[in-house]
Amino acid sequence: MIFQGTTHLGRVYSTVQSDSSVHHADDYNQFMATFPDIVRDLTLSPEYDDIPDITKWFRKNLEYNVVDGKKYRGLAVVNAYRILSSSKLTSENLKLANILGWCVEMLQAFYLVHDDIIDGSKTRRGRSSWYRFENNGLNAINDGVLLEAGIYFLLRKYFRNKPYYVDITELFHDVGISSAERHKQAKDLLLQIGHYYQIQDDYLDSFGDEKLFGKFKIDIQEGKCTWPIVTALERANSSQRKKLEECYGRNDPDKVQTVKNIYEEIGLPKIYATYEENTYHSTVAQIRLLPNDEFPHDIFLNILNKLYKRKR
């Protein structure tokens, strides 16, 4: 399962996570063992035989942008498969679940490569953003498109003869399920979780540990419309509001610190902690109200539990 959140591309991307309480002990190792097969499929296909430079660069693209993340999204695909298809659990189907999980990771990597260009982010996951790697520049736009194209190559290779091939291909375009009623129920819940994730991400940009966060925190400097500044403006007195207007969106360390100081004065950490607790418990209650046979609770709880009080 997936839930939706927004990026500066103005597109929907999926964020998923698995929980140790139901996560199979060997899933991570099996998932990682599948990645070399993914790379071989995408770089050793006949159409690349005569252009080794492209093959070499695409391999570097995959290894730099796809494999080094936390793998939450891809592993959640495997975990969800175990929960939903326990009676059909075969080694062949597990392999397909792992391949599908890597397709989800590639989709996320595609979004992030382009997102970093648009945001001008210098780092991603503690390293240079791909567009800054080896002076790649705007060539990274094409590299992102190649990552997305690779998804459909893999789907065609491994799922073309499956009865759900069309559905699964459309899923990567639309992120939806077939039943309109079930889709609305799932969408309402997942949008709520996605909203929580976005507020959490905004909060961590100002208050998270930069070493854990894996990228420079730039929301204040770039004047982005985020939860901390919106909440601060709602609660600031006239003096604080004037300082915020003077300092927010300025690439000046002193002004950035002034904004952070006002955040502390207003008590944003406590406000956020209260919001997180209330949101978590109300969302758990909402999950419990869904029919477990149609909406396996573990899938939604896995997502929520990995977000709850995360630091990165």
C-alpha angles and dihedrals in degrees: 000000000000139000131210132246134162131251130188087261085073089235134119119254131182128240122186138165140188128224126227092228091072101016113118113240095232098042096096094049092046091047093052091045089059095057097078087056089052091052092048092049092052100040106032099049114125096254090066098048095099097044107058093165091062091046091051093047094046090051089052089047092054095044094047100043107027112033101044099065127096091267091221093137098048095044090051089060090057091044093049090049090054091051097045101038108033091138091054097044105142132153090246093053091045089054090052090049090053092049090049089049090056089050088058090049090051091051090053091046090052091054094046095049090055094038092057091052092051093045094041088231112177098202140032124186091353095306137086114291111256095252089058094045110110089345090294093158119166091349082084088075089066091044090056091051089051090055090053092046089052089062092062092044089057093044090052093047098048106023106030094105094044118105090233096052095110092045094050092047091051089047090066089053100041106020093217144119128236104247111078093207094047090044092056093048092048092042094053092050096043093047087055090052090044090053089052090050093051094049089047091051091049091050094049091052088065102029107021126103106264091213091057094038091061097217141061113273107238108153093106094045092049094046095236121178100246138155096260096054094042091050092045093051090050092054104030122112119230094270094048092046092053091052091048091052090049097046109029114099094020121125093221121116093217093051091046089053090049089056091049091049090055090049088057093045091054090049099242094162091058092043090051093046090054091047092050094050094047093045094048096051095042091050092050088052091050091051091051090056092061118092104262094213092061099031108031103217094214092066093056094039090052090058094045097044093054092051095046109107093344117169100202 
